Amino acid sequence: MIMRKIWAYLFGYLSLLVKGPRPERFINLAFSRGVYLWDLNWTSPDTLIVKVYAHSFRPLRHIARQSGCRVRIRKKRGLPFLINRFRRRRMLLFGGFVFVLLLYLLSSFIWTLDIEGTKRISQDKVRRLAAEQGLKPGNFRYQVDRDQVVNHLLRELPEISYAEVEVGPRSRIRIVEKLRAPKAQGNCHIVAKKDGIIDTVLALAGQPMVKEGDLVKKGQIIISGAIYPPEPEPDPDPNNQQPTAPQKPVRYVQAQGVVYARIWYRFYGEAPRDEVVEEETNRTIRIYCIRLGGKEITIKGPDQIPYKYYRTKTSRSRLPQWRNIKVPVEFVTIEAKEIKRVGLRRSFDEAKKLAADRAREQAVKKLPKGAEAVNRQYKVIGTKDDDPVRVLLTVETKEEIGVARPFQTSSKNQDN
């Protein structure tokens, strides 16, 4: 079936309208003389639509006379007719060729160069180094060797660990900067950065000062960088007991370890019982404008938005910069969606659910990064008759609270 369609398109075919008192005789005579017909469609008892190869149309004229039918060409399809059409329209064919040629030539130049991944390194410096290898707007893109640009960037920028270059009309350079090694610090304690109840203490270096279940305050030492000797055993004879002198640290280290604590956060959400909400009506208009300098010209769409209540979304685009020339033309598209205001009456359960959702949204936004929520508790504030309905969300999290705090060993109480 597919091969027949391809064959018919290559050699050309006709769609014929056959009309007469006996179209079936026309069909029988055509098949008896080796003329292939397909896609036969009866539109009435004396009218038939068929398809036939273009080279078989001449014998059908004699068959039509013998069967008493009239044959009319409805459509001409296929490659031969397409070529013949372009022969009569040489300027159209020439214009299409020129268009494709111009499109190819314009796509062969570098129009823009985007830099991605820079934080500490200046983008201007990356552009300057890329331009030394020919990668800059206005140059022929096929003259740029991507590998040479990558090697040049890696050689001239020791601050980066990876570089990727895409050469095209819109070229792109992606780089990955090296991570800075943490500055070596001297002796330090691990202290709590916020209040909480200790869940896990893993001391890799230093002396633990708290245990699981202890309540710690912000700034309290959790792992000490001052290592003390073990406390002496008390003398069993009460008469020989003497006040012990305060112990001095044996050595000082840079405390290291992992400290997790349970922290509680509270978030608040409310929802009114009666509220006016906005709903979209599925009516939308778009306004297309061109901005030249400080003047805006409307190309398509109304001068004013014809809705009483609406939301707008504006998108802007500029022509690409050519070398150092910036074209002061900006294309602006304004999409306005009509909205209607509807009064809404909520039950207590609906308002409670909405208030809880809003409190949960606040928790998602404000919980610190890396905090693991282990428990959530919702509590309604007030009674069922209150308006609005208020909900208090308490979130228990498990998070790391240890931070390093350097200290000087020259002082006497360096561990406090």
WOMO-V730959 format. One record per residue. PHI is phi in whole degrees, -180 to 180 (* if undefined). D_LAST is the distance of its C-alpha to the last C-alpha in whole Angstrom. Layout:
# WOMO-V730959
<<PHI;D_LAST> <PHI;D_LAST>>
This chain:
# WOMO-V730959
<<*;90> <-69;87> <-63;89> <-66;92> <-66;90> <-65;89> <-63;93> <-65;94> <-69;92> <-67;92> <-99;96> <85;96> <-144;97> <-122;99> <-104;99> <-111;102> <-107;104> <-107;107> <-135;109> <176;113> <-70;115> <-137;114> <-65;110> <-67;110> <-67;113> <-61;111> <-67;109> <-64;111> <-64;113> <-64;110> <-70;109> <-69;112> <-101;112> <81;109> <-92;107> <-87;103> <-117;102> <-146;99> <53;97> <-75;100> <-137;99> <-85;102> <-94;102> <-159;105> <-61;108> <-117;109> <-131;106> <-139;104> <-114;101> <-135;101> <-120;99> <-149;101> <-63;100> <-62;101> <-74;104> <-98;106> <-72;106> <-62;110> <-63;111> <-69;110> <-66;113> <-68;116> <-64;114> <-64;114> <-66;117> <-68;118> <-91;116> <73;117> <-111;113> <-108;112> <-119;109> <-131;106> <-81;103> <-90;100> <-142;97> <-118;97> <-131;94> <125;93> <-64;92> <-60;96> <-70;96> <-66;92> <-66;93> <-66;97> <-66;95> <-73;93> <-63;96> <-80;97> <-121;94> <-68;93> <-67;91> <-65;89> <-64;88> <-66;88> <-63;86> <-64;83> <-64;84> <-64;82> <-63;80> <-63;78> <-65;79> <-64;77> <-62;74> <-67;74> <-65;74> <-66;71> <-77;69> <-87;69> <-102;67> <-88;63> <-98;63> <-135;59> <-135;56> <-102;53> <-113;49> <-127;47> <94;43> <-86;42> <-126;39> <-94;38> <-88;41> <-71;44> <-65;47> <-62;49> <-67;48> <-65;49> <-64;52> <-65;53> <-68;53> <-67;54> <-66;57> <-64;58> <-102;59> <92;61> <-90;59> <-158;59> <-59;61> <102;65> <-88;65> <-75;67> <-71;65> <-76;67> <-89;67> <-97;63> <-94;62> <-61;58> <-65;57> <-66;58> <-65;55> <-63;53> <-64;53> <-66;53> <-65;50> <-66;48> <-77;49> <-88;48> <-121;45> <-68;42> <-79;40> <-109;42> <-109;42> <-154;45> <-143;48> <-133;51> <-126;54> <-116;57> <-106;60> <-173;62> <-55;63> <-114;60> <-79;58> <-146;54> <-123;51> <-112;48> <-128;45> <-122;42> <-81;39> <-71;37> <-76;33> <-74;31> <-69;29> <-61;25> <-65;24> <-68;22> <-116;19> <-81;16> <-66;13> <-155;11> <-100;10> <-101;12> <-118;11> <-82;13> <-89;16> <-160;17> <-71;18> <174;20> <-110;20> <-63;20> <-108;23> <-146;22> <-129;19> <-125;21> <-90;18> <-89;20> <-152;18> <110;14> <-114;13> <-63;14> <-110;12> <-135;14> <-133;18> <-61;21> <97;22> <-76;18> <-89;18> <-119;15> <-107;14> <-61;14> <90;10> <-74;9> <-74;8> <-102;11> <-123;12> <-88;9> <-86;11> <-102;10> <-93;13> <-100;13> <-72;17> <-64;18> <-67;18> <-69;22> <-72;24> <-68;25> <-73;28> <-68;31> <-84;33> <-65;31> <-75;33> <-96;31> <-70;28> <-128;25> <-62;22> <-84;20> <-75;17> <-62;14> <-77;14> <-107;13> <-61;12> <-77;16> <-155;15> <-122;13> <-136;15> <-91;15> <-63;14> <-139;17> <168;19> <-120;20> <-131;19> <-112;22> <-139;21> <-92;24> <-123;24> <-114;27> <-127;29> <-122;32> <-132;35> <-123;38> <-142;42> <-143;45> <-146;49> <-74;51> <-75;55> <-115;57> <-152;56> <-99;58> <-110;58> <-108;59> <-127;61> <-79;62> <-102;66> <68;67> <-101;68> <-138;67> <-130;68> <-125;67> <-120;68> <-108;68> <-132;67> <-120;67> <-108;65> <-113;67> <65;64> <-105;64> <-109;67> <-116;67> <-116;70> <-83;71> <-91;73> <-144;73> <111;72> <-72;73> <-72;71> <-129;70> <-74;68> <-83;71> <-105;68> <-77;67> <-123;63> <-162;62> <-119;59> <-120;59> <-134;58> <-112;58> <-123;58> <-128;59> <-145;60> <-122;61> <-69;63> <-64;62> <-74;61> <-106;64> <54;62> <-105;61> <-98;63> <-104;62> <-81;64> <-80;64> <-123;65> <-133;63> <-98;64> <-119;63> <-121;63> <-112;63> <-109;63> <-114;63> <-112;63> <-74;65> <-128;63> <-125;64> <-101;62> <-126;63> <-76;62> <-128;60> <-114;60> <-104;57> <-78;57> <-63;54> <-65;53> <-65;53> <-66;51> <-63;49> <-64;49> <-65;48> <-64;46> <-65;44> <-63;45> <-68;43> <-65;40> <-67;40> <-62;40> <-63;38> <-65;35> <-63;37> <-75;36> <-104;32> <-65;31> <-64;28> <-66;30> <93;29> <-77;28> <-102;31> <-76;32> <-109;33> <-159;34> <-131;36> <-133;37> <-107;40> <-141;41> <-82;44> <-95;43> <98;46> <-112;49> <-70;52> <-88;54> <-70;51> <-141;52> <-81;49> <-85;48> <-113;44> <-131;42> <-108;38> <-108;37> <-109;34> <-113;32> <-97;30> <-122;28> <-121;27> <-148;24> <-80;22> <-120;18> <-84;16> <-133;15> <-82;14> <-133;11> <-64;11> <-145;9> <-99;11> <-86;11> <-75;13> <-78;10> <-77;10> <-111;6> <-72;6> <-91;4> <-104;0>>
